[in-house]
Amino acid sequence: MSHIVHGMRASRLQRSTLAVPASNPTMVEKAADSAADMVFLDLEDAVAPGDKVQARKNAIEALNDIDWKGKNKLTSVRINGLDTHYMYRDVVDVMEQAGQFLDVVLIPKVGLPQDVYMVEAMLSQIEMAMGFERRVGIEALIETPLGMANVEAIAAAPSRLEAMHFGVADYAAFHKARTVNIGGLNPNYPGDQWHAALSRMTTACRAYGLRPIDGPFGDFSDPDGFRDACRRGAALGIEGKWAIHPSQIELANEEYSPTDAEVERAQKIIAALKEAASAGKGAASLDGKMIDAASEKMAMNVLAVQDTLRARAA
């Protein structure tokens, strides 16, 4: 193993990320009372051009007026793209007027490390000017061919970046892919057409200490399809998924939480390896299967999530 190991930049429970248009205050209030781990107030795609300014004001008001921490919510704002004239005002106004209540800024359509650097430079200047003691994190939406082509470089660059999200809708559009619905599977493709992209992004995240998050599943009338997408993501090592409808929140929370059976098996693995180590053995057998140090790491991952859930419940 390399002597260079990148630890997690920021560990957060992010099984479900609820997307809410900041142009709709009623939806924002309902989102605060939901079971979502994170709520992102959207200033970008879900907001019409004529509503951008008011949506920004709504987001600032919501961040200030709602007790997000008391409701166990992580807060995020998806700013408009760097190629728009809305972006700089999104960052300046939201940070100056509500930055102390914001956990992360979500940057859409990140294509290069420099995109993250630009936003981080703005955040740093505002934080210094406002005297904020806590730094706001950054999350990057990988949703363009350029972003995926540079995903390793974006992840590796020194920054306050802490997570990457896979934006499947724009990713499909930029690729001119034929899709049945946002995030759904095309029956003409032999398998999961999003697997390669998700796997590449997840590998980049794990190499450089970032959280990989899967994006939207458009058909909220198909809970089974949503669950399947969550399970495929979890199998790759992804930590959570977007919810674009309240009905998807609990599904994501369930699928990205360890089951009782998984927790029990993880505990058995730890115990069996501890017993083997006391006998001078590096591997052991459990239920007819070989387990070793790698098994222990996987078990510890399961127990770490369970510990986080228990601490949150307490």
FITI-235546 format. One line per field, with one value per residue (C-alpha): residue number from 0; chain; x, y, z. Coordinates in nm, 4 decimals. Layout:
N
voza <- [NUM;...] .
keba <- [A;...] .
east <- [X;...] .
north <- [Y;...] .
up <- [Z;...] .
//
This chain:
314
voza <- [0;1;2;3;4;5;6;7;8;9;10;11;12;13;14;15;16;17;18;19;20;21;22;23;24;25;26;27;28;29;30;31;32;33;34;35;36;37;38;39;40;41;42;43;44;45;46;47;48;49;50;51;52;53;54;55;56;57;58;59;60;61;62;63;64;65;66;67;68;69;70;71;72;73;74;75;76;77;78;79;80;81;82;83;84;85;86;87;88;89;90;91;92;93;94;95;96;97;98;99;100;101;102;103;104;105;106;107;108;109;110;111;112;113;114;115;116;117;118;119;120;121;122;123;124;125;126;127;128;129;130;131;132;133;134;135;136;137;138;139;140;141;142;143;144;145;146;147;148;149;150;151;152;153;154;155;156;157;158;159;160;161;162;163;164;165;166;167;168;169;170;171;172;173;174;175;176;177;178;179;180;181;182;183;184;185;186;187;188;189;190;191;192;193;194;195;196;197;198;199;200;201;202;203;204;205;206;207;208;209;210;211;212;213;214;215;216;217;218;219;220;221;222;223;224;225;226;227;228;229;230;231;232;233;234;235;236;237;238;239;240;241;242;243;244;245;246;247;248;249;250;251;252;253;254;255;256;257;258;259;260;261;262;263;264;265;266;267;268;269;270;271;272;273;274;275;276;277;278;279;280;281;282;283;284;285;286;287;288;289;290;291;292;293;294;295;296;297;298;299;300;301;302;303;304;305;306;307;308;309;310;311;312;313] .
keba <- [A;A;A;A;A;A;A;A;A;A;A;A;A;A;A;A;A;A;A;A;A;A;A;A;A;A;A;A;A;A;A;A;A;A;A;A;A;A;A;A;A;A;A;A;A;A;A;A;A;A;A;A;A;A;A;A;A;A;A;A;A;A;A;A;A;A;A;A;A;A;A;A;A;A;A;A;A;A;A;A;A;A;A;A;A;A;A;A;A;A;A;A;A;A;A;A;A;A;A;A;A;A;A;A;A;A;A;A;A;A;A;A;A;A;A;A;A;A;A;A;A;A;A;A;A;A;A;A;A;A;A;A;A;A;A;A;A;A;A;A;A;A;A;A;A;A;A;A;A;A;A;A;A;A;A;A;A;A;A;A;A;A;A;A;A;A;A;A;A;A;A;A;A;A;A;A;A;A;A;A;A;A;A;A;A;A;A;A;A;A;A;A;A;A;A;A;A;A;A;A;A;A;A;A;A;A;A;A;A;A;A;A;A;A;A;A;A;A;A;A;A;A;A;A;A;A;A;A;A;A;A;A;A;A;A;A;A;A;A;A;A;A;A;A;A;A;A;A;A;A;A;A;A;A;A;A;A;A;A;A;A;A;A;A;A;A;A;A;A;A;A;A;A;A;A;A;A;A;A;A;A;A;A;A;A;A;A;A;A;A;A;A;A;A;A;A;A;A;A;A;A;A;A;A;A;A;A;A;A;A;A;A;A;A] .
east <- [0.0000;0.1212;0.2635;0.0264;-0.3248;-0.5945;-0.8306;-1.1883;-1.1994;-1.5377;-1.7591;-2.1302;-2.4419;-2.5840;-2.8077;-3.0739;-3.0273;-3.3606;-3.3667;-3.6006;-3.6569;-3.5849;-3.8524;-4.1161;-4.1087;-4.3835;-4.1787;-3.8743;-4.0653;-4.1884;-3.8365;-3.7086;-3.9552;-3.8764;-3.6558;-3.3878;-3.0297;-2.9497;-3.1665;-3.0295;-3.2052;-3.1872;-3.1142;-3.0233;-3.2196;-3.5409;-3.5795;-3.7004;-3.4825;-3.7444;-3.7541;-3.3792;-3.3517;-3.6531;-3.5393;-3.2047;-3.3862;-3.6060;-3.3011;-3.1383;-3.4581;-3.5015;-3.1432;-3.1856;-3.5370;-3.5495;-3.3726;-3.2024;-2.9623;-3.2464;-3.4153;-3.0986;-3.0555;-2.7444;-2.7958;-2.6785;-2.7419;-2.6956;-2.5703;-2.6086;-2.3377;-2.0073;-2.1066;-2.4059;-2.4329;-2.6298;-2.3479;-2.1394;-2.4425;-2.5614;-2.2310;-2.1949;-2.5515;-2.6073;-2.2697;-2.2792;-2.6389;-2.6681;-2.3266;-2.3158;-2.6133;-2.4823;-2.2978;-2.2008;-2.2268;-2.3117;-2.1440;-2.3196;-2.1507;-1.7975;-1.5588;-1.2148;-1.0368;-1.0277;-1.4080;-1.3878;-1.0964;-1.2955;-1.5840;-1.3499;-1.1617;-1.4899;-1.5940;-1.2602;-1.2720;-1.6300;-1.5616;-1.2653;-1.4585;-1.7570;-1.5481;-1.6985;-1.5237;-1.6542;-1.5687;-1.8429;-1.7737;-1.8021;-1.9675;-1.9239;-2.1832;-2.0189;-2.2705;-2.0792;-1.8380;-1.5675;-1.6295;-1.6112;-1.2997;-1.1347;-1.2967;-0.9686;-0.7998;-1.0977;-1.0911;-0.7125;-0.6786;-0.6243;-0.9514;-1.2392;-1.4248;-1.5804;-1.8247;-1.9088;-2.2598;-2.3412;-2.5826;-2.7320;-2.9856;-2.7426;-2.4839;-2.7274;-2.8219;-2.4621;-2.3895;-2.7056;-2.7909;-3.1258;-3.2906;-3.6311;-3.6397;-3.3915;-3.1619;-3.3576;-3.2273;-3.2657;-3.4003;-3.1937;-2.8684;-2.7279;-2.7081;-2.6724;-2.5592;-2.4639;-2.2372;-1.9109;-1.9615;-2.0716;-1.7854;-1.5273;-1.6570;-1.6742;-1.3166;-1.1954;-1.3847;-1.2460;-0.8923;-0.8975;-1.1262;-1.4543;-1.8111;-1.9689;-2.3399;-2.5756;-2.8110;-3.1791;-3.4215;-3.6943;-3.9851;-4.1052;-4.4028;-4.1600;-4.0345;-3.8965;-3.6872;-3.5592;-3.4702;-3.2868;-3.0843;-2.9964;-2.8876;-2.6682;-2.5097;-2.4542;-2.2911;-2.0354;-1.9635;-2.1833;-2.3075;-2.6445;-2.8829;-3.0919;-3.4624;-3.6585;-3.9868;-4.0654;-4.1673;-3.8091;-3.6548;-3.7351;-3.6443;-3.2963;-3.2537;-3.3470;-3.1298;-2.8218;-2.8521;-2.7114;-2.9711;-2.9812;-2.8452;-2.5535;-2.4708;-2.4877;-2.2597;-2.0131;-1.9966;-1.9385;-1.6558;-1.4818;-1.5211;-1.4011;-1.0916;-1.0119;-1.0256;-0.8084;-0.5533;-0.5255;-0.4352;-0.1725;-0.3803;-0.4371;-0.7501;-1.0524;-1.3597;-1.7137;-2.0215;-1.8083;-1.6418;-1.2901;-1.2518;-0.9374;-0.8154;-1.0151;-1.3281;-1.2560;-1.2352;-1.5687;-1.7249;-1.5913;-1.7499;-2.0885;-2.0464;-1.9299;-2.2557;-2.4538;-2.2688;-2.3457;-2.7141;-2.7244;-2.5487;-2.7918;-3.0908;-2.9548] .
north <- [0.0000;0.3509;0.5639;0.8391;0.7855;1.0518;1.0389;1.1564;1.5350;1.5543;1.2713;1.3468;1.1298;1.1905;0.8965;1.1243;1.4662;1.6365;1.8780;2.1733;2.4731;2.7840;2.9608;2.7701;2.8679;2.6196;2.3297;2.4582;2.4609;2.1065;1.9941;2.1189;1.8902;1.5888;1.2888;1.3898;1.4015;1.6996;1.9599;2.1583;2.4779;2.4950;2.8221;2.6557;2.4157;2.4033;2.7828;2.9751;3.2687;3.5206;3.3768;3.3617;3.6783;3.5991;3.2388;3.3652;3.5884;3.2959;3.0760;3.3418;3.3867;3.0116;2.9610;3.2353;3.1598;2.7795;2.5864;2.3424;2.2062;2.1535;1.9472;1.7411;1.8807;1.9509;2.2588;2.3176;2.5698;2.4787;2.7947;2.8754;2.7734;2.9543;3.0384;3.2456;3.5985;3.4708;3.2746;3.5494;3.7111;3.3692;3.3188;3.6747;3.7273;3.3825;3.3776;3.7336;3.7117;3.3480;3.1832;3.1013;2.8668;2.6931;2.3601;2.3293;2.4976;2.2707;2.3743;2.2531;2.1275;2.1263;2.0576;2.1508;2.1897;2.5628;2.5759;2.4643;2.7005;2.9998;2.9354;2.8510;3.1780;3.3674;3.1725;3.2351;3.6096;3.6397;3.4282;3.6470;3.9665;3.8485;3.7009;3.3552;3.0989;2.7943;2.7148;2.6228;2.3041;2.2502;1.9716;1.9262;1.8064;1.5879;1.6062;1.6882;1.4924;1.7445;1.6909;1.3141;1.3351;1.5393;1.3764;1.2482;1.5871;1.7608;1.5164;1.5355;1.9132;2.0637;2.2315;2.2281;1.9936;1.7150;1.5333;1.4641;1.4096;1.2330;1.4512;1.1893;1.4127;1.6639;1.3888;1.1997;1.5158;1.6151;1.2618;1.2637;0.9366;0.7702;0.7332;0.6200;0.8533;1.0490;0.8001;0.5041;0.2157;0.1869;-0.1632;-0.1684;-0.1417;-0.4702;-0.3728;-0.0350;0.2377;0.4613;0.2044;0.3144;0.6812;0.6105;0.3692;0.6141;0.8996;0.6770;0.5584;0.9190;1.0064;0.7142;0.7802;1.1391;1.1311;1.2538;1.1303;0.9888;1.0723;0.9511;1.1983;1.1974;0.9253;1.1038;0.8589;0.9094;0.6837;0.3902;0.3174;-0.0214;0.1391;0.3945;0.1227;-0.0728;0.2368;0.2854;-0.0753;-0.0578;0.2590;0.1125;-0.1916;0.0434;0.2252;0.5304;0.6874;0.8313;0.9496;1.2505;1.2617;1.4801;1.3900;1.3412;0.9808;0.8968;1.0141;0.7129;0.4786;0.6306;0.6320;0.2646;0.1483;0.3401;0.2266;-0.1092;-0.3754;-0.5555;-0.8650;-0.6679;-0.5183;-0.8587;-1.0145;-0.7249;-0.7781;-1.1501;-1.0772;-0.8496;-1.1069;-1.3977;-1.2106;-1.0997;-1.4623;-1.5673;-1.2981;-1.4195;-1.7598;-1.6065;-1.6322;-1.3565;-1.5096;-1.6981;-1.8854;-1.7618;-1.9485;-2.1500;-1.8444;-1.7087;-1.3683;-1.1599;-0.8028;-0.6797;-0.8342;-0.6441;-0.3143;-0.3806;-0.4719;-0.1553;0.0497;-0.0995;-0.0417;0.3172;0.4042;0.2279;0.4223;0.7482;0.6608;0.5727;0.8945;1.0948;0.9200;0.9940] .
up <- [0.0000;-0.0789;0.2004;0.0819;0.2141;0.1898;0.4859;0.4711;0.4412;0.6117;0.7345;0.7282;0.7345;0.3881;0.2993;0.1535;-0.0057;-0.0672;-0.3600;-0.3062;-0.5348;-0.3306;-0.5328;-0.3323;0.0386;0.1263;-0.0059;0.1807;0.5106;0.4516;0.3630;0.6982;0.8754;0.6578;0.7421;0.4898;0.6133;0.3910;0.2209;-0.0691;-0.1613;-0.5376;-0.7137;-1.0437;-1.2654;-1.0601;-1.0712;-1.3761;-1.4875;-1.3837;-1.0316;-0.9657;-0.7584;-0.5404;-0.4952;-0.3645;-0.1149;-0.0112;0.0490;0.2663;0.4667;0.5137;0.6297;0.8878;1.0093;1.0272;1.3039;1.0691;1.3294;1.5743;1.3045;1.2422;0.8919;0.6912;0.4741;0.1196;-0.1548;-0.5185;-0.6801;-1.0468;-1.2900;-1.3252;-1.6834;-1.5682;-1.4336;-1.1330;-0.9728;-0.8139;-0.6539;-0.5277;-0.3466;-0.2157;-0.0972;0.0535;0.2290;0.3600;0.4803;0.5889;0.5637;0.9339;0.8841;0.5723;0.5733;0.2071;-0.1304;-0.4232;-0.7496;-1.0644;-1.3801;-1.2410;-1.5275;-1.3947;-1.0589;-1.1312;-1.1058;-0.7434;-0.6780;-0.8019;-0.5639;-0.2763;-0.3223;-0.2969;0.0108;0.1817;0.1204;0.2453;0.5535;0.6437;0.5825;0.7865;1.0658;1.0342;1.2531;1.0643;0.7034;0.4595;0.2654;-0.1093;-0.3051;-0.6797;-0.9274;-1.1913;-1.4750;-1.7925;-2.0114;-1.9188;-1.5497;-1.5796;-1.7973;-1.5191;-1.2173;-1.0736;-1.1089;-0.9458;-0.6554;-0.6118;-0.6106;-0.2630;-0.1675;0.0787;-0.1564;0.0493;-0.1797;-0.5416;-0.6771;-1.0031;-1.2016;-1.4286;-1.6063;-1.7549;-1.7978;-2.0211;-2.2096;-2.2789;-2.4009;-2.6144;-2.4455;-2.5028;-2.1648;-2.0464;-1.7462;-1.5374;-1.3696;-1.4994;-1.7061;-2.0818;-2.1584;-2.4777;-2.2812;-2.1478;-1.7821;-1.6111;-1.8508;-1.5567;-1.3919;-1.5541;-1.4673;-1.1099;-1.0556;-1.1883;-0.9747;-0.6668;-0.7168;-0.7434;-0.4259;-0.2280;-0.3478;-0.2196;0.0844;-0.0615;-0.0169;-0.3356;-0.3715;-0.6438;-0.8081;-0.9019;-1.0059;-1.1962;-1.1761;-0.8197;-0.8959;-0.9209;-0.5672;-0.6691;-0.9420;-0.6926;-0.4422;-0.7108;-0.8011;-0.4330;-0.4000;-0.7078;-0.5716;-0.2257;-0.3857;-0.5435;-0.2171;-0.2684;0.0561;-0.0416;-0.3099;-0.4017;-0.3317;-0.5697;-0.4005;-0.0305;-0.0977;-0.1883;0.1400;0.3565;0.0726;0.0478;0.4254;0.4438;0.1554;0.2684;0.6314;0.7405;0.8170;1.1505;0.9767;0.8321;1.1709;1.3371;1.0779;1.1067;1.4817;1.4306;1.1859;1.4360;1.7128;1.4973;1.3794;1.7332;1.8445;1.5490;1.6292;1.9871;1.8419;1.6163;1.2995;1.0448;0.8930;1.0211;0.9056;0.9651;0.8448;0.6070;0.4511;0.4867;0.6496;0.6917;0.7396;0.4387;0.5912;0.9112;0.7232;0.5519;0.8861;1.0459;0.7663;0.8506;1.2233;1.1698;0.9940;1.2641;1.5355;1.3549;1.3342;1.7033;1.8020;1.5921;1.7479;2.0939] .
//
